[in-house]
Amino acid sequence: MVSRSVSATVTGAARPRVVVAAPGSGHGKTTVATGLLAALRERLGKVAGFKVGPDYIDPGYHAVATGAPGRNLDPVLVGESRVAPLFAHGAEGADLSVVEGVMGLFDGRLGSVDEVPPYGSTAHVASLLDAPVVLVVDAKGQSQSVAALLHGFRAFQPGLRLGGVIFNRVGSARHEGILREAARSVGINVLGVLARADELHVPSRHLGLVTAAEHGERADDAVAGMARIVASGVDLDAVAALAASASGMSVEPWRPETAIGDSELTAGSPRVAVAGGSAFTFGYTEHVELLRAAGAEVTVVDPLRDERLPAGTSGLILPGGFPEQYVADLSANEGLRHDIASRVADGLPVHAECAGLLYLARSLDGYPLCGVLDVDARMSPRLTLGYREAVAASDSVLFHEGSRVSGHEFHRTVLTRKAGENPAWFWRDDGVVTEGFVRDRLHASYLHTHPVAIPGAIARFVRECSR
């Protein structure tokens, strides 16, 4: 295995922080991380939540818990050099930050198995932040064997600081005692014990949890429940002390204005409408920050409710989400569908990703949609998932032909054809894949991109909106 030195510089401003990880998916990371954020917010005042990887759903629950935007830290999408600055940007003013991991602690991008830490893994991000790790372990069905598990996770990556363990789904006081003794035998501090509980149930669907935006008040109730469970079973003082023991970070926070640069500013303030509401919830907080830094006035349009684009709209962004869950209502809103189709025909700049691509299609599972693209979509039993190293196949309102971008696919729908006459992207995957649609001033694709990695594309789009 190849060991890489990736730790942050460790002198400078104190930013208390802790990473919540697990041996794999399903151990309770989201419950613990979200519960910690809510419980520590009540105790400390201001906390910040982050999610490793491209996940859009967990940050929504973090936002409910903290009252502030949830943010992502993904070395694959933005590059490892931007992870610490993005963290510092999101953590400004916070008394403590919690970073929720993805999958297992050492699960990274495919092909990185020989790297320690694997690229894009929770361990990779913890190293970039020089942050202590709390391991959440689902203890159901195991007792003394947990000692070997803890020993292995602590020893696998030299320099990674495993600060303690929280046992989840513990069945009895006797079970707890055995687990505590097992952890003590390998020198791991037990920070908490959570009993098996059925009171929390966050509905899931084909792409993961139901989003917090869709839950509404139920999301508030779910987060409050997570906070109660964590506060009753976890030593919050010990977690806060562990977070405070993280070294100082001498890193300049990421700034959207700096990322855009003065030379990229747009004269005037073109109004850019961003689709929101329950059907379009997959977006990164930094996208809006960059749009505004580039000179745009950002407004929200809800395709489930609004019958026309906001007055004065000069550009439209259609992010990801779950249009398949709301397709009947989206289809029934004929006013907005026809308004968008008419405005696109007149040259309105449009940036659409995944759900946005579907919304622009002629139909989804037989329901009429905007009809901007001459394709139909349907649900598929197959999940398309993974990172893509993509090259822009055509000049567009976002990219110059040949621009390279790291993106991510995440969907269970298929189109009658994957690409238009002028594709958006191509990449290699057992051959060359051509994907997406570029037409006039429209860019539509399944590929999710992170705007922090492509500030020039955001500035280019805003300039197009001001023409």
LINTATA-V691816 format. One record per pair of residues at least 12 apart in sequence whose ideal C-beta (glycine too) atoms are under 8 Angstrom apart, sorted by the first residue. I is the first residue (numbers start at 0). J is the second residue. Records with the same first field share a line. If there is no record, write none. Layout:
BEGIN
I=J + J
END
This chain:
BEGIN
0=113 + 114 + 115
1=113 + 114 + 115
2=114 + 115 + 157
3=114 + 115 + 116
5=79 + 116 + 123 + 126 + 127
6=126 + 127 + 129 + 158
7=83 + 126 + 127 + 128 + 129 + 246 + 248 + 250
8=248 + 249 + 250
9=129 + 246 + 247 + 248 + 249
10=246 + 247 + 249
11=247 + 248 + 249 + 250
12=87 + 247 + 248 + 249
13=243 + 245 + 247
14=86 + 87 + 90 + 93 + 96 + 245 + 247 + 248
15=94 + 95 + 96 + 239 + 242 + 243 + 245
16=86 + 90 + 95 + 96 + 97 + 98 + 128 + 130 + 242 + 245
17=95 + 96 + 97 + 98 + 130 + 131 + 132 + 133 + 162 + 238 + 241 + 242 + 245
18=51 + 97 + 98 + 99 + 100 + 121 + 124 + 125 + 128 + 130 + 131 + 132 + 133
19=31 + 32 + 35 + 97 + 98 + 99 + 100 + 132 + 133 + 135
20=100 + 103 + 104 + 121 + 122 + 125 + 132 + 133 + 134 + 135
21=100 + 103 + 104 + 134 + 135 + 136 + 137
22=103 + 104 + 134 + 136 + 148 + 152
23=102 + 103 + 106
24=102 + 103
25=137
26=135 + 136 + 137 + 167
27=135 + 137 + 167 + 168 + 193
28=99 + 100 + 135
29=57 + 60 + 99 + 201 + 208
30=167 + 193 + 199 + 225 + 228 + 229
31=133 + 135 + 165 + 167 + 191 + 193 + 225 + 229 + 233
32=48 + 57 + 61 + 97 + 98 + 99
33=48 + 57 + 60 + 61 + 63 + 64 + 99 + 222 + 225 + 226
34=64 + 222 + 225 + 226 + 227 + 228 + 229 + 230 + 233
35=97 + 229 + 233 + 235 + 238
36=48 + 61 + 64 + 65 + 97
37=63 + 64 + 65 + 222 + 223 + 225 + 226 + 229
38=226 + 229 + 230 + 233 + 235
39=94 + 95 + 97 + 235 + 238 + 239
40=64 + 65 + 66
41=226
42=235 + 239
43=94 + 95 + 239
44=94
45=65 + 67 + 92 + 93 + 94
46=64 + 65 + 93 + 94 + 95 + 96 + 97
47=65 + 67 + 70 + 89 + 90 + 93 + 95 + 96 + 97
48=61 + 62 + 64 + 65 + 67 + 69 + 70 + 96 + 97 + 98 + 99
49=61 + 69 + 70 + 71 + 72 + 86 + 89 + 96 + 97 + 98 + 99
50=69 + 70 + 71 + 72 + 98 + 99 + 101
51=71 + 72 + 73 + 98 + 99 + 100 + 101 + 120 + 121 + 124
52=71 + 73 + 101 + 102 + 119
53=71 + 73 + 75 + 76 + 407 + 409 + 447 + 449
54=71 + 101 + 207
55=71 + 210 + 280 + 281 + 282 + 283 + 319
56=207 + 208 + 210 + 211 + 280
57=69 + 99 + 208
58=70 + 71
59=210 + 211 + 212 + 218 + 280
60=201 + 208 + 211 + 218 + 221 + 222
61=97 + 99
62=211
63=211 + 218 + 219 + 222
64=222 + 225 + 226
67=93
68=89 + 284
69=284
70=85 + 89 + 283 + 284 + 285
71=283 + 449
72=85 + 86 + 98 + 124 + 128
73=119 + 449
74=118 + 119 + 123 + 124 + 127
75=108 + 118 + 119 + 386 + 405 + 407
76=386 + 405 + 406 + 407 + 448 + 449 + 451 + 452
77=449 + 451 + 452
78=452
79=118 + 123 + 127
81=253 + 451 + 452
82=124 + 127 + 128
83=127 + 128 + 248 + 250
84=250 + 251 + 252 + 253
85=253 + 285 + 451
86=98 + 128 + 248
87=248 + 250 + 251 + 252 + 253
88=252 + 253 + 254
89=284
91=252
95=239 + 242 + 243
96=242
97=242
98=124 + 125 + 128 + 130
100=121 + 124 + 125
101=120 + 121
102=120 + 121
103=121
104=120 + 121 + 122 + 132 + 134 + 152
105=117 + 120 + 121 + 122 + 155 + 156
106=120 + 121
107=119 + 120 + 122 + 123
108=120 + 386
109=385 + 386
115=155 + 156
116=156 + 159
119=386
122=156 + 159
125=159
126=156 + 158 + 159
128=245 + 248
129=245 + 246 + 248
130=160 + 245
131=160 + 161 + 162 + 241 + 242 + 244 + 245
132=159 + 160 + 161 + 162
133=162 + 163 + 164 + 165 + 190 + 238 + 241
134=149 + 152 + 161 + 163 + 164 + 165
135=164 + 165 + 167
136=148 + 149 + 164 + 165 + 166 + 167
137=167 + 168
138=166 + 167 + 168 + 169 + 170 + 174 + 178
139=168 + 170 + 195
142=174 + 177 + 178 + 181
143=177 + 181
144=181
145=166 + 178 + 181 + 182
146=181 + 182 + 184 + 185
149=161 + 164 + 181 + 182 + 185 + 187
150=185
153=185 + 187
161=187
162=188 + 190 + 241 + 244
163=187 + 188 + 189 + 190 + 237 + 238 + 241
164=182 + 187 + 188 + 189 + 190
165=189 + 190 + 191 + 192 + 193 + 232 + 233
166=178 + 189 + 191 + 192 + 193
167=193
168=193 + 194 + 195
169=192 + 193 + 194 + 195
170=194 + 195
175=192
178=192
179=192
188=237
190=233 + 234 + 237 + 238 + 241
191=229 + 232 + 233 + 234 + 238
192=232
193=228 + 229 + 232 + 233
194=232
196=228
198=224 + 228
199=221 + 224 + 225 + 228
200=221
201=214 + 221
204=321 + 324
205=382 + 411
206=321 + 382 + 409 + 410 + 411
210=277 + 280 + 320 + 321
212=276 + 277 + 280
213=277 + 280 + 321 + 324
253=285 + 451
255=285 + 288 + 289 + 291 + 292 + 454
256=292
258=289 + 292 + 451 + 454
259=289 + 292 + 293 + 454 + 457 + 458
260=454 + 458
263=293 + 454 + 455 + 458 + 462
264=293 + 294 + 458
265=293 + 294 + 295 + 458 + 461 + 462 + 464 + 465
266=294 + 465
267=294 + 465
268=294 + 295 + 296
269=294 + 295 + 296 + 313 + 314 + 461 + 464 + 465
270=295 + 296 + 297 + 298 + 309 + 311 + 312 + 313 + 314 + 464
271=290 + 295 + 296 + 297 + 298 + 312 + 313 + 314 + 315 + 316 + 460 + 461 + 464
272=298 + 299 + 300 + 308 + 309 + 312 + 314 + 315 + 316
273=286 + 287 + 290 + 297 + 298 + 299 + 300 + 315 + 316 + 318
274=299 + 300 + 301 + 302 + 315 + 316 + 317 + 318 + 320 + 355 + 358
275=299 + 300 + 301
276=299 + 301 + 302 + 303 + 304
277=303 + 320 + 321 + 325
278=302 + 303 + 320 + 321 + 322 + 324 + 325 + 328 + 329 + 354
279=302 + 317 + 318 + 319 + 320 + 322 + 354 + 355
280=318 + 319 + 320 + 321
281=318 + 319 + 320 + 352 + 353 + 354 + 447
282=318 + 319
283=449 + 450 + 451
285=449 + 450 + 451
286=316 + 318 + 450 + 457
289=450 + 451 + 454 + 457 + 458
290=316 + 457 + 461
293=457 + 458 + 460 + 461 + 462
294=461 + 465
295=314 + 461 + 464
298=312
300=312 + 315 + 335
302=329 + 332 + 335 + 358
303=325 + 328 + 329 + 332
304=332
305=332 + 335
306=332 + 334 + 335 + 338
307=334 + 335 + 338
308=335 + 338 + 339 + 342
312=342 + 347
313=347 + 348 + 464 + 465
314=347 + 348 + 349 + 350 + 460 + 461 + 463 + 464
315=339 + 342 + 347 + 348 + 349 + 350
316=349 + 350 + 351 + 355
317=349 + 350 + 351 + 352 + 354 + 355 + 356 + 358 + 359 + 443
318=352 + 353 + 354 + 355
319=352 + 353 + 354 + 355 + 409 + 447
320=353 + 354
321=354
322=354 + 357 + 358 + 363
323=357 + 363 + 364 + 378 + 411 + 412
326=363 + 364 + 366 + 368
327=366
329=358 + 366 + 368
330=363 + 366 + 367 + 368
336=367 + 368 + 369 + 370
339=359 + 369 + 371
340=369 + 370 + 371
343=359 + 369 + 371 + 439 + 441
346=439 + 440
347=440
348=396 + 440 + 441 + 460 + 463 + 464
349=371 + 396 + 440 + 441 + 442 + 443
350=396 + 397 + 442 + 460
351=441 + 442 + 443 + 444
352=443 + 444 + 445 + 446 + 447 + 448
353=408 + 409 + 410 + 444 + 445 + 446 + 447
355=443
356=372 + 414 + 435 + 436 + 443 + 444 + 445
357=376 + 412
359=371 + 372 + 441 + 443
360=372 + 374 + 375 + 376 + 414
361=373 + 374 + 375
362=375 + 376
363=375 + 376 + 377 + 412
364=376 + 377 + 378
371=441 + 443
372=419 + 436 + 443
374=414 + 415 + 416 + 436
375=414 + 415
376=412 + 413 + 414 + 415
377=412 + 413
378=411 + 412
379=411 + 412 + 413
380=411
381=411 + 413
382=410 + 411
383=408 + 409 + 410 + 411 + 445
384=408 + 409
385=407 + 408
386=405 + 406 + 407
387=405 + 406 + 407 + 408 + 424 + 426 + 428 + 446
388=403 + 405 + 426 + 427
389=403 + 404 + 405 + 406 + 424 + 425 + 426 + 434 + 446
390=402 + 403 + 404 + 424 + 425 + 426
391=403 + 404 + 423 + 424
392=421 + 422 + 423 + 424 + 425 + 433 + 435 + 437
393=421 + 422 + 423 + 437
394=437
395=423 + 437 + 441 + 442
396=440 + 441 + 442 + 459 + 460 + 463
397=442 + 453 + 456 + 459 + 460
398=442 + 453 + 456 + 459
402=453 + 456
404=424 + 446 + 448 + 452 + 453
405=448 + 449 + 452
406=424 + 446 + 447 + 448
407=446 + 447 + 448
408=445 + 446 + 447
409=447
410=445
417=432 + 433 + 434 + 435
418=433 + 434 + 435 + 436
419=435 + 436 + 437 + 438
421=436 + 437 + 438
422=434 + 435 + 436 + 437
423=435 + 436 + 437 + 442 + 443 + 444 + 446
424=444 + 446
434=446
440=463
END
